[in-house]
Amino acid sequence: MDRKRRLALAALPAFGAMATPLRALASEPPGWPTKPIRMVLPYAAGGPTDVVARALAAKMSQRFGQQVVVENRTGASGNIACEFVAGASPDGYTALYHSSGFAISPALYTKLGYDPLGGFAPVGLAAVIPAVLMVNNQLPVRNVQEFIAYLKARPNQLSYGTGGVGNITHLAVALFLRATKLEATHVPYKGTAPAMTDLIGGRTQFMLDAVSSALPYIKDNRVRALALTSKETLPALPGVPTLDATVMPSFVAPTWHGIFLPAHAPGSVVQRWNAALVEATRDPALVSQFTPMGVELKGSTPTAFQAYLKTEIGRWEQAARAAGVERE
């Protein structure tokens, strides 16, 4: 082999090493965004998550200079929407707006059509909605301490309604019962609305639900609020303490919303999305709109959201196993 050929072959590895960052740089869409953006939501239009998502989408549209169109893709506990976005082009024009169900699904299903961590590029935490522990008005308890004592004296005699087996309202109560070493009967419903109906009617005695959903019933004195699952109290429910500050230090189990892009989305596009999200969550008009509903707009970094997701997935895995929930 002559000297020129040897030198050419020796240069190939170095050229290959240079080619990778060049390809990555070329993958970033020039002038992004140049067309409308789709934000996929795994919930029905008009629901609490949809309302927050659409409000944020409208604000982010102003930042992007392109419309962020919310597309509702329901079914399979959110897995249809997740699989769709995970398989979409990572060009930043398709995003996922999901809730705590994203972290719970891996504990409920043996096979997912996507990788919950490796299949997405987290953009940021969008909102946090604490849950509230409520009891039927006829139950003779006025605070969470009295409730625990009442429940302790009546193992498995009280029942609690949830939005379904494996729903966050089920797993959060399971964590609560496990931590307090109490026992109660689980009554699953197809959604929290019928569960609330039976709580009001006295067919069940207690339940957990997101403040944003439960607030109208609490304000109308149709159920009694005892404690929040947040770290801090809420202006929307003055006088209602947290479980963390009363009987269960470090018990924090809110519902959350977040935004995801498909894995391998260009870093610059992830940052553009994050900047738009943070700006929207800081908007005074939106904060004023959602704070009275018990919705805390957040806006975290992608790195912080990724770490939070790992913690949440592990946490709900433990909760599902403790609750005896088997994977489908």
N, C-alpha and C positions, 0 to 999 in steps of 0.2 A: 504494500500500500504506500503510495507516494506521500510526501510531507503535506501537500495542499489538501489531499483527501482526509488525512488524519486530523488536521486542524478544523476542517469543516464539520466532521462528525463530532469532535469534541465540543464544538459550539452549540450543537443541537439541544442538550439539556438546559443550557443557560437561556437559549431562546424560548424553550418551552416554559420555563419559570417566569419569563417576562410576559408570555402570552396570556397567562391566566388573569392578572390584574387588568390587562388591556381589554380582554373580553368582558370582564365585570364592569369596566367603565363604559364600554360600548352599550351595555344592556340598559343603562339608565335612559329612560325616554327623554328626548330633547324637548324642552319647553313644557314639561309636564305641569298641570294637566291641559290637554288640548281638546278634550271632549267630556261629556257628562260622566259622572262616577256613580257606580252602583254600590249601595250598602245593603247587604242581605241581612234580613232579620228572621229568626226562626219562630216568630210569634205572630199571632193574628193582628190585623190592623185594628186600631182603636183601644188596645189593651195598655196597661201601665208602661210596659217596656217600649211599646211602639210610640207612645206619646213622647217619652224622653228622647228616643232615637230621632224622631222627626224634628223635634225642636233643635237638637244639636246639629242635625244634618242641614237645616236651614241656615244656621250660623256658619257652619263650615263651608257651605256653598259660597257665601260672601267672601271668605278668606281665599278659597281656591279660584274664584272667578268662573267656576263651572258648577252646574247643579249636581248636588249629591242626592240621587234618587233612592228612596227607601223601597226595597223589594221584599215583600213578605213571602217566605218559603217555609211553610209549616210542615210538621210531620215527623214521626219517629223521635220524639223528644228532642228535637233540634238537630238530630244527626243528619237529616237531609240537607239542611242549610250548610252545616259544617263541611260535609263531604263536597258539596258544590263549590264552596269557596276554596277549600284546600286544593281542588283540582283546577282552579281557574288560573289564567295567566298571571304571573307575579309582577304585573306592570303597574299596579297601584290603582287600577280602574275598577277593581272588585274587592270589597271589604266585607267583613262579617261583624255585625253588632250582636253580641250575645250577653248572657247573664251567668249567674252561678251554675246554671245547668251545664255549662261547658265543662266545669271542673267535676261535676257529679257523674256525667255520662260514663267515663271510664270505669267507675265503680259498679255500674248497672248492666253493662253490655260486654259480652265476651269478645265480640268482634266489632270494631268500629271501621268505617270505610275511610278513616283518616288517622293521622298521628296527632293527638291533642297538643303535644309540645313541638315535635319536629315538623309538623305540617303547616305551621303558621308563624308569621312574624308579628308578635304582639306590638300594638301601637300604644296603648295606654288604658288605664282605668278611667272610665267615664263617670260613673256614679255609684254611690253606695246607699242602699235603702235598708235601715235596720228593721228587724222583725220585732214584734211586740207580743208578749205573753198575755193572753186574755182569758177571762173566765166568764161563765154564764152569770148573769146578774143575781140569780138566786143562790149562788154558792156563798156560804157565810164566811168569806175571807175578804179582807180589805187591802192586804199587801202580800208581797211574795213570801215573806217569812211565815205568815199565817197559812198561806197556800201550801207551802212545803210541809208544815206540821199537819195540816188537814189530810194531805195526800199520804203522808207517812203512816197515819193512823188507819188508813183505808187502802191497803195494797191491792191493786188490780180491781178496785171498786169504781174508780173513775175512768172515763174514756176521753180520748182526745181525737179530734178530726184533723185530717191533713188533706193536701191536694193530691194525694196518691202515694203508693209505695215507692220509696226512693226519691220523692219530691223533697226539696230542701226543708219544707215545713215538717216533714216526717223525720228527716235525719237530724235536724236541729233539736227537735224534742227528744229524740233518742239519745243525743249527746247530753242533754239536760238531765234526763232520767238516770243515765249512767253515772254522771258526775255526782248526783244527789243520792244515788242508791235507792231510787224510788221505782215503783211499778205502776203502770197504768195500761189500759187497753187501747190499742191503735184501731181507729176506724178510718180507712182510706176512702176518699171520694174522687170523683172525676173533676178535679179542680177545687180551689179554695172557696169559691162562691157557694156551692151547696154545703160545704163544711161549715161556713159561717152561718148559713141558714139554720142548720141543726144546733149550732152552739147557742144561737139566740133562742131557739125553741126549747132548749134544755135537754135535747137528746144526747148531746155530748156536754162535757163540763169545762173543757179548756182547749186552747189551740194556740199555735204561733202563726202569724202571718205578717207580711210586709206592712210597714206602717202606711205606705201609700195606698194600700188596698183596705186596710182595717180602719183608717182614720174616720171615715164618715159614720161608721157604726159606733165608734168610741165617742165621737162628738155628740151623737144622738142618744147617748146613754143606753144603747141597746146591749152592749157588753162592757165589761170592766177591764181596763188596762192595768196590769200589775208591774211589768218591768220590760225594759228594752234589751235587745241583744247587741247594742252598740257600746263603744267605749265611753261615749259621752251622751248626756241627755239631749233631747231635741226641743227646739222652740215650738214645734208643732204639738208636742205633748208635755206641757209644763206640769211639773209635779210628779211625773212618772220616772222613777229611778232606773238605773241599769242593773242587770244581774251582776255585772262586774263589780259594781260599787256596793252591792248589798250582800248577796249570799254566795256568789260564784266568781271569785277573782279570776280575771283573764278569760272569762267566757264571752267571746265576741263572735257572733255568727250572723252577719248581715247578708242580704242579697246584694250582688254587685252587677254592674254593666261594664263591658269593655269592648274595644275595637281591635280587630285582627286583620292582617293582610295575609295572602298566601306566603308560604316559606319562600325564601330567596328573593323577596321584593328588594329592590335597590335601597340601600341605607338612606340615601338622600330623600327618597319617596316616603319611607317610614317616618323620617324626621319632619317632612312637610305635613303628613297626616297628624303627627303628634302635636306640632305647633298649632294646627287648626283646631284640634281637640281641646288643647289647653286654653286657647283663646276663647272658645265657645263656653267652656265650663266656668270661665271667669266673667262672663258677660253679666253685668248687673241685672238686666231684665230677666234673664233665665234663672239666675239665682233667686230673685224675688218671686218668680213664678213657681219654682219647685220646692223651695225651703218650707213653705207652709204645708206642703204635701208630704213632708218627711223624707224628701229626696235630697241627698247631699251630693252636689256635683263635685267631681274630683279633678281628674286630669293629672296623671302620673307620667313618669318617664317610661319608655319601652323596657328598660332594664329592670326597673322596680316592678313593673307589671309582670314581667317574665318570672321574677322570683316569687311574687305573690301567687301566680298560677301554680307553680310547683308545690307551694305550701298547701294551697286549697285542694289540689288533686289528691295529695297524700291524706289530708284531713278527712275529706269526704269518703275516701276509700275505707279508712278506719271506722267512720261512723256507719257506713253501710254494712260492714261486717258485724259491728256491734249490734246493729238493729236486726240482724239475721236476714238481710236482703241478699238474695242469690242473683248472680248475673244471668241475664237472658242469653 
